[in-house]
Amino acid sequence: APAVIVPGHGAPMTDQHYLDTVRGALVDVRQQAASLASDESATLENVHQRINFDAVERTFTGDDLWLRRWFRNYWAGPIASSALREARGEAIVQGAS
């Protein structure tokens, strides 16, 4: 295990707690998206509304309303649509909608 992790944002980390938290969130979203992969009514535009982000959102935002807004606008949608693409065997292109 690395002694220090230098993220793209924030202070250097000396343990893997945050990485494990992010990994757990991604596993949860991927599992939910996989269950929607064969549902034709699940689209890239609505999948973020069909995935339950409650626990993941609380983990990352707590009671901070600004962080919740950031999470919903910049994390939940892109991660959900990428997870659905992955579950359907489609290419994930960074920056694509």
Backbone as XML, in Angstrom:
<?xml version="1.0"?>
<chain id="A" units="angstrom">
  <residue number="1" name="ALA">
    <atom name="N" x="0.846" y="-1.185" z="0.000"/>
    <atom name="CA" x="0.000" y="0.000" z="0.000"/>
    <atom name="C" x="0.889" y="1.245" z="0.000"/>
  </residue>
  <residue number="2" name="PRO">
    <atom name="N" x="0.437" y="2.268" z="-0.692"/>
    <atom name="CA" x="1.239" y="3.497" z="-0.716"/>
    <atom name="C" x="1.230" y="4.200" z="0.636"/>
  </residue>
  <residue number="3" name="ALA">
    <atom name="N" x="2.318" y="4.893" z="0.922"/>
    <atom name="CA" x="2.414" y="5.647" z="2.172"/>
    <atom name="C" x="1.619" y="6.946" z="2.081"/>
  </residue>
  <residue number="4" name="VAL">
    <atom name="N" x="1.604" y="7.549" z="0.897"/>
    <atom name="CA" x="0.897" y="8.810" z="0.681"/>
    <atom name="C" x="0.226" y="8.757" z="-0.686"/>
  </residue>
  <residue number="5" name="ILE">
    <atom name="N" x="-1.022" y="9.206" z="-0.736"/>
    <atom name="CA" x="-1.768" y="9.311" z="-1.988"/>
    <atom name="C" x="-2.007" y="10.802" z="-2.227"/>
  </residue>
  <residue number="6" name="VAL">
    <atom name="N" x="-1.618" y="11.279" z="-3.397"/>
    <atom name="CA" x="-1.795" y="12.693" z="-3.733"/>
    <atom name="C" x="-2.931" y="12.784" z="-4.756"/>
  </residue>
  <residue number="7" name="PRO">
    <atom name="N" x="-4.132" y="13.182" z="-4.308"/>
    <atom name="CA" x="-5.278" y="13.251" z="-5.220"/>
    <atom name="C" x="-5.189" y="14.483" z="-6.120"/>
  </residue>
  <residue number="8" name="GLY">
    <atom name="N" x="-6.044" y="14.541" z="-7.093"/>
    <atom name="CA" x="-6.092" y="15.708" z="-7.974"/>
    <atom name="C" x="-6.619" y="16.939" z="-7.255"/>
  </residue>
  <residue number="9" name="HIS">
    <atom name="N" x="-7.425" y="16.733" z="-6.228"/>
    <atom name="CA" x="-7.964" y="17.824" z="-5.417"/>
    <atom name="C" x="-7.809" y="17.422" z="-3.956"/>
  </residue>
  <residue number="10" name="GLY">
    <atom name="N" x="-7.590" y="18.373" z="-3.092"/>
    <atom name="CA" x="-7.529" y="18.102" z="-1.662"/>
    <atom name="C" x="-6.120" y="17.783" z="-1.185"/>
  </residue>
  <residue number="11" name="ALA">
    <atom name="N" x="-6.054" y="17.561" z="0.102"/>
    <atom name="CA" x="-4.777" y="17.308" z="0.759"/>
    <atom name="C" x="-4.299" y="15.874" z="0.502"/>
  </residue>
  <residue number="12" name="PRO">
    <atom name="N" x="-2.993" y="15.648" z="0.586"/>
    <atom name="CA" x="-2.481" y="14.277" z="0.493"/>
    <atom name="C" x="-3.118" y="13.402" z="1.568"/>
  </residue>
  <residue number="13" name="MET">
    <atom name="N" x="-3.315" y="12.134" z="1.237"/>
    <atom name="CA" x="-3.945" y="11.183" z="2.162"/>
    <atom name="C" x="-2.913" y="10.149" z="2.594"/>
  </residue>
  <residue number="14" name="THR">
    <atom name="N" x="-3.020" y="9.730" z="3.838"/>
    <atom name="CA" x="-2.080" y="8.739" z="4.363"/>
    <atom name="C" x="-2.721" y="7.376" z="4.590"/>
  </residue>
  <residue number="15" name="ASP">
    <atom name="N" x="-3.977" y="7.238" z="4.187"/>
    <atom name="CA" x="-4.629" y="5.928" z="4.236"/>
    <atom name="C" x="-5.574" y="5.813" z="3.055"/>
  </residue>
  <residue number="16" name="GLN">
    <atom name="N" x="-6.202" y="4.670" z="2.910"/>
    <atom name="CA" x="-7.053" y="4.409" z="1.750"/>
    <atom name="C" x="-8.535" y="4.555" z="2.054"/>
  </residue>
  <residue number="17" name="HIS">
    <atom name="N" x="-8.883" y="5.146" z="3.196"/>
    <atom name="CA" x="-10.288" y="5.246" z="3.579"/>
    <atom name="C" x="-11.129" y="5.917" z="2.487"/>
  </residue>
  <residue number="18" name="TYR">
    <atom name="N" x="-10.695" y="7.067" z="2.008"/>
    <atom name="CA" x="-11.468" y="7.779" z="0.990"/>
    <atom name="C" x="-11.559" y="6.965" z="-0.302"/>
  </residue>
  <residue number="19" name="LEU">
    <atom name="N" x="-10.451" y="6.369" z="-0.717"/>
    <atom name="CA" x="-10.468" y="5.547" z="-1.929"/>
    <atom name="C" x="-11.430" y="4.378" z="-1.780"/>
  </residue>
  <residue number="20" name="ASP">
    <atom name="N" x="-11.448" y="3.760" z="-0.620"/>
    <atom name="CA" x="-12.364" y="2.651" z="-0.372"/>
    <atom name="C" x="-13.817" y="3.132" z="-0.408"/>
  </residue>
  <residue number="21" name="THR">
    <atom name="N" x="-14.057" y="4.344" z="0.092"/>
    <atom name="CA" x="-15.401" y="4.917" z="0.075"/>
    <atom name="C" x="-15.858" y="5.176" z="-1.358"/>
  </residue>
  <residue number="22" name="VAL">
    <atom name="N" x="-14.980" y="5.751" z="-2.180"/>
    <atom name="CA" x="-15.311" y="6.002" z="-3.580"/>
    <atom name="C" x="-15.548" y="4.679" z="-4.308"/>
  </residue>
  <residue number="23" name="ARG">
    <atom name="N" x="-14.683" y="3.720" z="-4.070"/>
    <atom name="CA" x="-14.832" y="2.404" z="-4.706"/>
    <atom name="C" x="-16.182" y="1.790" z="-4.336"/>
  </residue>
  <residue number="24" name="GLY">
    <atom name="N" x="-16.556" y="1.847" z="-3.068"/>
    <atom name="CA" x="-17.845" y="1.302" z="-2.629"/>
    <atom name="C" x="-19.014" y="2.000" z="-3.300"/>
  </residue>
  <residue number="25" name="ALA">
    <atom name="N" x="-18.920" y="3.319" z="-3.464"/>
    <atom name="CA" x="-19.983" y="4.071" z="-4.138"/>
    <atom name="C" x="-20.104" y="3.642" z="-5.594"/>
  </residue>
  <residue number="26" name="LEU">
    <atom name="N" x="-18.972" y="3.477" z="-6.260"/>
    <atom name="CA" x="-18.992" y="3.067" z="-7.663"/>
    <atom name="C" x="-19.540" y="1.657" z="-7.828"/>
  </residue>
  <residue number="27" name="VAL">
    <atom name="N" x="-19.183" y="0.757" z="-6.928"/>
    <atom name="CA" x="-19.720" y="-0.611" z="-6.979"/>
    <atom name="C" x="-21.235" y="-0.581" z="-6.830"/>
  </residue>
  <residue number="28" name="ASP">
    <atom name="N" x="-21.727" y="0.216" z="-5.886"/>
    <atom name="CA" x="-23.170" y="0.318" z="-5.665"/>
    <atom name="C" x="-23.880" y="0.831" z="-6.915"/>
  </residue>
  <residue number="29" name="VAL">
    <atom name="N" x="-23.384" y="1.913" z="-7.511"/>
    <atom name="CA" x="-24.012" y="2.489" z="-8.702"/>
    <atom name="C" x="-23.940" y="1.510" z="-9.875"/>
  </residue>
  <residue number="30" name="ARG">
    <atom name="N" x="-22.807" y="0.849" z="-10.054"/>
    <atom name="CA" x="-22.665" y="-0.118" z="-11.145"/>
    <atom name="C" x="-23.655" y="-1.272" z="-10.996"/>
  </residue>
  <residue number="31" name="GLN">
    <atom name="N" x="-23.854" y="-1.761" z="-9.774"/>
    <atom name="CA" x="-24.798" y="-2.853" z="-9.552"/>
    <atom name="C" x="-26.224" y="-2.419" z="-9.875"/>
  </residue>
  <residue number="32" name="GLN">
    <atom name="N" x="-26.588" y="-1.230" z="-9.451"/>
    <atom name="CA" x="-27.932" y="-0.733" z="-9.751"/>
    <atom name="C" x="-28.117" y="-0.523" z="-11.246"/>
  </residue>
  <residue number="33" name="ALA">
    <atom name="N" x="-27.110" y="0.022" z="-11.912"/>
    <atom name="CA" x="-27.199" y="0.239" z="-13.361"/>
    <atom name="C" x="-27.293" y="-1.087" z="-14.094"/>
  </residue>
  <residue number="34" name="ALA">
    <atom name="N" x="-26.567" y="-2.093" z="-13.634"/>
    <atom name="CA" x="-26.614" y="-3.408" z="-14.280"/>
    <atom name="C" x="-28.023" y="-3.982" z="-14.227"/>
  </residue>
  <residue number="35" name="SER">
    <atom name="N" x="-28.736" y="-3.724" z="-13.134"/>
    <atom name="CA" x="-30.101" y="-4.244" z="-13.028"/>
    <atom name="C" x="-31.059" y="-3.506" z="-13.961"/>
  </residue>
  <residue number="36" name="LEU">
    <atom name="N" x="-30.652" y="-2.336" z="-14.455"/>
    <atom name="CA" x="-31.490" y="-1.564" z="-15.378"/>
    <atom name="C" x="-31.089" y="-1.750" z="-16.838"/>
  </residue>
  <residue number="37" name="ALA">
    <atom name="N" x="-30.005" y="-2.444" z="-17.090"/>
    <atom name="CA" x="-29.431" y="-2.527" z="-18.438"/>
    <atom name="C" x="-30.407" y="-3.047" z="-19.478"/>
  </residue>
  <residue number="38" name="SER">
    <atom name="N" x="-31.243" y="-4.001" z="-19.122"/>
    <atom name="CA" x="-32.167" y="-4.571" z="-20.106"/>
    <atom name="C" x="-33.515" y="-3.849" z="-20.131"/>
  </residue>
  <residue number="39" name="ASP">
    <atom name="N" x="-33.674" y="-2.859" z="-19.281"/>
    <atom name="CA" x="-34.917" y="-2.091" z="-19.221"/>
    <atom name="C" x="-34.837" y="-0.947" z="-20.238"/>
  </residue>
  <residue number="40" name="GLU">
    <atom name="N" x="-35.607" y="-1.057" z="-21.317"/>
    <atom name="CA" x="-35.551" y="-0.054" z="-22.379"/>
    <atom name="C" x="-36.034" y="1.319" z="-21.933"/>
  </residue>
  <residue number="41" name="SER">
    <atom name="N" x="-36.799" y="1.369" z="-20.843"/>
    <atom name="CA" x="-37.262" y="2.673" z="-20.367"/>
    <atom name="C" x="-36.171" y="3.423" z="-19.596"/>
  </residue>
  <residue number="42" name="ALA">
    <atom name="N" x="-35.090" y="2.729" z="-19.252"/>
    <atom name="CA" x="-33.947" y="3.381" z="-18.607"/>
    <atom name="C" x="-33.085" y="3.996" z="-19.696"/>
  </residue>
  <residue number="43" name="THR">
    <atom name="N" x="-33.003" y="5.315" z="-19.688"/>
    <atom name="CA" x="-32.217" y="6.024" z="-20.704"/>
    <atom name="C" x="-31.056" y="6.749" z="-20.040"/>
  </residue>
  <residue number="44" name="LEU">
    <atom name="N" x="-30.122" y="7.207" z="-20.863"/>
    <atom name="CA" x="-28.998" y="7.967" z="-20.333"/>
    <atom name="C" x="-29.478" y="9.247" z="-19.655"/>
  </residue>
  <residue number="45" name="GLU">
    <atom name="N" x="-30.607" y="9.758" z="-20.099"/>
    <atom name="CA" x="-31.146" y="10.993" z="-19.547"/>
    <atom name="C" x="-31.886" y="10.781" z="-18.224"/>
  </residue>
  <residue number="46" name="ASN">
    <atom name="N" x="-32.457" y="9.600" z="-17.998"/>
    <atom name="CA" x="-33.247" y="9.412" z="-16.775"/>
    <atom name="C" x="-32.646" y="8.410" z="-15.783"/>
  </residue>
  <residue number="47" name="VAL">
    <atom name="N" x="-31.550" y="7.770" z="-16.145"/>
    <atom name="CA" x="-31.030" y="6.714" z="-15.274"/>
    <atom name="C" x="-30.633" y="7.250" z="-13.895"/>
  </residue>
  <residue number="48" name="HIS">
    <atom name="N" x="-30.153" y="8.484" z="-13.822"/>
    <atom name="CA" x="-29.772" y="9.022" z="-12.515"/>
    <atom name="C" x="-30.979" y="9.159" z="-11.586"/>
  </residue>
  <residue number="49" name="GLN">
    <atom name="N" x="-32.170" y="9.272" z="-12.158"/>
    <atom name="CA" x="-33.384" y="9.330" z="-11.349"/>
    <atom name="C" x="-33.856" y="7.939" z="-10.930"/>
  </residue>
  <residue number="50" name="ARG">
    <atom name="N" x="-33.353" y="6.905" z="-11.595"/>
    <atom name="CA" x="-33.776" y="5.531" z="-11.330"/>
    <atom name="C" x="-32.827" y="4.812" z="-10.387"/>
  </residue>
  <residue number="51" name="ILE">
    <atom name="N" x="-31.671" y="5.407" z="-10.142"/>
    <atom name="CA" x="-30.690" y="4.821" z="-9.222"/>
    <atom name="C" x="-30.846" y="5.495" z="-7.867"/>
  </residue>
  <residue number="52" name="ASN">
    <atom name="N" x="-30.832" y="4.712" z="-6.809"/>
    <atom name="CA" x="-30.955" y="5.252" z="-5.462"/>
    <atom name="C" x="-29.574" y="5.684" z="-4.978"/>
  </residue>
  <residue number="53" name="PHE">
    <atom name="N" x="-29.384" y="6.988" z="-4.891"/>
    <atom name="CA" x="-28.116" y="7.566" z="-4.445"/>
    <atom name="C" x="-28.141" y="7.972" z="-2.975"/>
  </residue>
  <residue number="54" name="ASP">
    <atom name="N" x="-29.215" y="7.690" z="-2.253"/>
    <atom name="CA" x="-29.369" y="8.210" z="-0.892"/>
    <atom name="C" x="-28.170" y="7.926" z="0.006"/>
  </residue>
  <residue number="55" name="ALA">
    <atom name="N" x="-27.769" y="6.679" z="0.119"/>
    <atom name="CA" x="-26.670" y="6.330" z="1.024"/>
    <atom name="C" x="-25.353" y="6.925" z="0.540"/>
  </residue>
  <residue number="56" name="VAL">
    <atom name="N" x="-25.109" y="6.849" z="-0.756"/>
    <atom name="CA" x="-23.866" y="7.389" z="-1.319"/>
    <atom name="C" x="-23.821" y="8.896" z="-1.115"/>
  </residue>
  <residue number="57" name="GLU">
    <atom name="N" x="-24.922" y="9.563" z="-1.383"/>
    <atom name="CA" x="-24.970" y="11.018" z="-1.228"/>
    <atom name="C" x="-24.713" y="11.425" z="0.215"/>
  </residue>
  <residue number="58" name="ARG">
    <atom name="N" x="-25.354" y="10.757" z="1.158"/>
    <atom name="CA" x="-25.137" y="11.067" z="2.582"/>
    <atom name="C" x="-23.683" y="10.880" z="2.972"/>
  </residue>
  <residue number="59" name="THR">
    <atom name="N" x="-23.059" y="9.818" z="2.453"/>
    <atom name="CA" x="-21.665" y="9.537" z="2.778"/>
    <atom name="C" x="-20.759" y="10.693" z="2.362"/>
  </residue>
  <residue number="60" name="PHE">
    <atom name="N" x="-20.994" y="11.239" z="1.175"/>
    <atom name="CA" x="-20.110" y="12.273" z="0.651"/>
    <atom name="C" x="-20.509" y="13.694" z="1.018"/>
  </residue>
  <residue number="61" name="THR">
    <atom name="N" x="-21.782" y="13.928" z="1.326"/>
    <atom name="CA" x="-22.229" y="15.308" z="1.533"/>
    <atom name="C" x="-22.684" y="15.626" z="2.948"/>
  </residue>
  <residue number="62" name="GLY">
    <atom name="N" x="-23.056" y="14.615" z="3.718"/>
    <atom name="CA" x="-23.584" y="14.889" z="5.055"/>
    <atom name="C" x="-24.797" y="15.799" z="4.959"/>
  </residue>
  <residue number="63" name="ASP">
    <atom name="N" x="-24.798" y="16.861" z="5.744"/>
    <atom name="CA" x="-25.902" y="17.814" z="5.743"/>
    <atom name="C" x="-25.583" y="19.086" z="4.959"/>
  </residue>
  <residue number="64" name="ASP">
    <atom name="N" x="-24.477" y="19.090" z="4.246"/>
    <atom name="CA" x="-24.032" y="20.278" z="3.517"/>
    <atom name="C" x="-24.832" y="20.436" z="2.219"/>
  </residue>
  <residue number="65" name="LEU">
    <atom name="N" x="-25.677" y="21.461" z="2.150"/>
    <atom name="CA" x="-26.545" y="21.664" z="0.984"/>
    <atom name="C" x="-25.746" y="21.970" z="-0.277"/>
  </residue>
  <residue number="66" name="TRP">
    <atom name="N" x="-24.654" y="22.718" z="-0.165"/>
    <atom name="CA" x="-23.827" y="23.012" z="-1.333"/>
    <atom name="C" x="-23.225" y="21.730" z="-1.881"/>
  </residue>
  <residue number="67" name="LEU">
    <atom name="N" x="-22.697" y="20.876" z="-0.997"/>
    <atom name="CA" x="-22.131" y="19.610" z="-1.455"/>
    <atom name="C" x="-23.190" y="18.727" z="-2.086"/>
  </residue>
  <residue number="68" name="ARG">
    <atom name="N" x="-24.394" y="18.737" z="-1.559"/>
    <atom name="CA" x="-25.487" y="17.955" z="-2.160"/>
    <atom name="C" x="-25.780" y="18.429" z="-3.578"/>
  </residue>
  <residue number="69" name="ARG">
    <atom name="N" x="-25.821" y="19.731" z="-3.749"/>
    <atom name="CA" x="-26.068" y="20.271" z="-5.088"/>
    <atom name="C" x="-24.945" y="19.852" z="-6.037"/>
  </residue>
  <residue number="70" name="TRP">
    <atom name="N" x="-23.722" y="19.987" z="-5.582"/>
    <atom name="CA" x="-22.576" y="19.588" z="-6.395"/>
    <atom name="C" x="-22.673" y="18.108" z="-6.737"/>
  </residue>
  <residue number="71" name="PHE">
    <atom name="N" x="-22.949" y="17.277" z="-5.751"/>
    <atom name="CA" x="-23.054" y="15.829" z="-5.944"/>
    <atom name="C" x="-24.114" y="15.503" z="-6.999"/>
  </residue>
  <residue number="72" name="ARG">
    <atom name="N" x="-25.287" y="16.089" z="-6.862"/>
    <atom name="CA" x="-26.395" y="15.787" z="-7.779"/>
    <atom name="C" x="-26.124" y="16.287" z="-9.200"/>
  </residue>
  <residue number="73" name="ASN">
    <atom name="N" x="-25.540" y="17.472" z="-9.307"/>
    <atom name="CA" x="-25.337" y="18.065" z="-10.626"/>
    <atom name="C" x="-24.105" y="17.557" z="-11.356"/>
  </residue>
  <residue number="74" name="TYR">
    <atom name="N" x="-23.064" y="17.219" z="-10.642"/>
    <atom name="CA" x="-21.801" y="16.910" z="-11.304"/>
    <atom name="C" x="-21.293" y="15.492" z="-11.100"/>
  </residue>
  <residue number="75" name="TRP">
    <atom name="N" x="-21.910" y="14.738" z="-10.209"/>
    <atom name="CA" x="-21.446" y="13.369" z="-9.975"/>
    <atom name="C" x="-22.510" y="12.345" z="-10.328"/>
  </residue>
  <residue number="76" name="ALA">
    <atom name="N" x="-23.688" y="12.482" z="-9.761"/>
    <atom name="CA" x="-24.730" y="11.457" z="-9.918"/>
    <atom name="C" x="-25.103" y="11.215" z="-11.378"/>
  </residue>
  <residue number="77" name="GLY">
    <atom name="N" x="-25.385" y="12.260" z="-12.120"/>
    <atom name="CA" x="-25.789" y="12.091" z="-13.509"/>
    <atom name="C" x="-24.725" y="11.445" z="-14.380"/>
  </residue>
  <residue number="78" name="PRO">
    <atom name="N" x="-23.522" y="12.017" z="-14.409"/>
    <atom name="CA" x="-22.475" y="11.413" z="-15.249"/>
    <atom name="C" x="-22.103" y="9.986" z="-14.842"/>
  </residue>
  <residue number="79" name="ILE">
    <atom name="N" x="-22.039" y="9.718" z="-13.552"/>
    <atom name="CA" x="-21.680" y="8.368" z="-13.105"/>
    <atom name="C" x="-22.787" y="7.384" z="-13.471"/>
  </residue>
  <residue number="80" name="ALA">
    <atom name="N" x="-24.041" y="7.788" z="-13.286"/>
    <atom name="CA" x="-25.164" y="6.896" z="-13.612"/>
    <atom name="C" x="-25.205" y="6.573" z="-15.101"/>
  </residue>
  <residue number="81" name="SER">
    <atom name="N" x="-25.042" y="7.589" z="-15.952"/>
    <atom name="CA" x="-25.105" y="7.322" z="-17.394"/>
    <atom name="C" x="-23.907" y="6.495" z="-17.849"/>
  </residue>
  <residue number="82" name="SER">
    <atom name="N" x="-22.730" y="6.735" z="-17.276"/>
    <atom name="CA" x="-21.566" y="5.907" z="-17.622"/>
    <atom name="C" x="-21.765" y="4.468" z="-17.159"/>
  </residue>
  <residue number="83" name="ALA">
    <atom name="N" x="-22.339" y="4.292" z="-15.979"/>
    <atom name="CA" x="-22.583" y="2.936" z="-15.467"/>
    <atom name="C" x="-23.588" y="2.195" z="-16.341"/>
  </residue>
  <residue number="84" name="LEU">
    <atom name="N" x="-24.615" y="2.905" z="-16.824"/>
    <atom name="CA" x="-25.591" y="2.270" z="-17.707"/>
    <atom name="C" x="-24.930" y="1.899" z="-19.034"/>
  </residue>
  <residue number="85" name="ARG">
    <atom name="N" x="-24.125" y="2.802" z="-19.575"/>
    <atom name="CA" x="-23.403" y="2.480" z="-20.813"/>
    <atom name="C" x="-22.540" y="1.235" z="-20.621"/>
  </residue>
  <residue number="86" name="GLU">
    <atom name="N" x="-21.814" y="1.204" z="-19.527"/>
    <atom name="CA" x="-20.947" y="0.056" z="-19.246"/>
    <atom name="C" x="-21.771" y="-1.225" z="-19.148"/>
  </residue>
  <residue number="87" name="ALA">
    <atom name="N" x="-22.889" y="-1.163" z="-18.438"/>
    <atom name="CA" x="-23.736" y="-2.346" z="-18.259"/>
    <atom name="C" x="-24.309" y="-2.840" z="-19.580"/>
  </residue>
  <residue number="88" name="ARG">
    <atom name="N" x="-24.482" y="-1.942" z="-20.515"/>
    <atom name="CA" x="-25.021" y="-2.314" z="-21.827"/>
    <atom name="C" x="-23.924" y="-2.619" z="-22.842"/>
  </residue>
  <residue number="89" name="GLY">
    <atom name="N" x="-22.674" y="-2.573" z="-22.398"/>
    <atom name="CA" x="-21.568" y="-2.882" z="-23.298"/>
    <atom name="C" x="-21.249" y="-1.771" z="-24.282"/>
  </residue>
  <residue number="90" name="GLU">
    <atom name="N" x="-21.674" y="-0.567" z="-23.971"/>
    <atom name="CA" x="-21.421" y="0.581" z="-24.840"/>
    <atom name="C" x="-20.148" y="1.292" z="-24.399"/>
  </residue>
  <residue number="91" name="ALA">
    <atom name="N" x="-19.545" y="2.009" z="-25.319"/>
    <atom name="CA" x="-18.333" y="2.772" z="-25.011"/>
    <atom name="C" x="-18.651" y="3.921" z="-24.078"/>
  </residue>
  <residue number="92" name="ILE">
    <atom name="N" x="-17.740" y="4.199" z="-23.170"/>
    <atom name="CA" x="-17.855" y="5.364" z="-22.294"/>
    <atom name="C" x="-16.809" y="6.356" z="-22.779"/>
  </residue>
  <residue number="93" name="VAL">
    <atom name="N" x="-17.284" y="7.497" z="-23.243"/>
    <atom name="CA" x="-16.395" y="8.537" z="-23.762"/>
    <atom name="C" x="-16.426" y="9.690" z="-22.784"/>
  </residue>
  <residue number="94" name="GLN">
    <atom name="N" x="-15.277" y="9.987" z="-22.192"/>
    <atom name="CA" x="-15.217" y="11.057" z="-21.208"/>
    <atom name="C" x="-15.616" y="12.379" z="-21.852"/>
  </residue>
  <residue number="95" name="GLY">
    <atom name="N" x="-16.488" y="13.102" z="-21.174"/>
    <atom name="CA" x="-16.947" y="14.390" z="-21.673"/>
    <atom name="C" x="-18.166" y="14.297" z="-22.575"/>
  </residue>
  <residue number="96" name="ALA">
    <atom name="N" x="-18.555" y="13.086" z="-22.959"/>
    <atom name="CA" x="-19.751" y="12.919" z="-23.805"/>
    <atom name="C" x="-20.984" y="12.921" z="-22.919"/>
  </residue>
  <residue number="97" name="SER">
    <atom name="N" x="-22.102" y="13.307" z="-23.470"/>
    <atom name="CA" x="-23.334" y="13.285" z="-22.665"/>
    <atom name="C" x="-24.149" y="12.059" z="-23.000"/>
  </residue>
</chain>
